[in-house]
Amino acid sequence: MRIFLDEQDVIDACCVYVAEPNGRSPEDVEVDLQYRVGEGVFASARFRFGWAEHRLSEQDIRDAVVYYLANYHNFVPEQLLVDVQFSPQTGVAADVVVRL
């Protein structure tokens, strides 16, 4: 099975990934996804109140997608293979293969 997460889904996953371990609500997090040649995909995440900034690497974004799918949609993390992609037309997305 395959799951495709568009840019907003990836942002939501990053918000959850940053917020929950810090005892905050995902709604309190703002995420800016970015792509740079040579660096790949990364994100800046910050809390709306306090403005502590977190930089998420491409691996962190993959981990965020796994965390989100496991905790919000009951997938088994070990069965998920996440490929983070960038396209100028659609932005950042994640293609997830679920191994059964």
Rosetta blueprint (number, residue, H / E / L):
1 M L
2 R E
3 I E
4 F E
5 L E
6 D L
7 E H
8 Q H
9 D H
10 V H
11 I H
12 D H
13 A H
14 C H
15 C H
16 V H
17 Y H
18 V H
19 A H
20 E H
21 P H
22 N H
23 G L
24 R L
25 S L
26 P H
27 E H
28 D H
29 V E
30 E E
31 V E
32 D E
33 L E
34 Q E
35 Y E
36 R E
37 V L
38 G L
39 E L
40 G E
41 V E
42 F E
43 A E
44 S E
45 A E
46 R E
47 F E
48 R L
49 F L
50 G L
51 W L
52 A L
53 E E
54 H E
55 R E
56 L E
57 S L
58 E H
59 Q H
60 D H
61 I H
62 R H
63 D H
64 A H
65 V H
66 V H
67 Y H
68 Y H
69 L H
70 A H
71 N H
72 Y H
73 H H
74 N L
75 F L
76 V L
77 P H
78 E H
79 Q H
80 L E
81 L E
82 V E
83 D E
84 V E
85 Q E
86 F E
87 S E
88 P L
89 Q L
90 T L
91 G E
92 V E
93 A E
94 A E
95 D E
96 V E
97 V E
98 V E
99 R L
100 L L
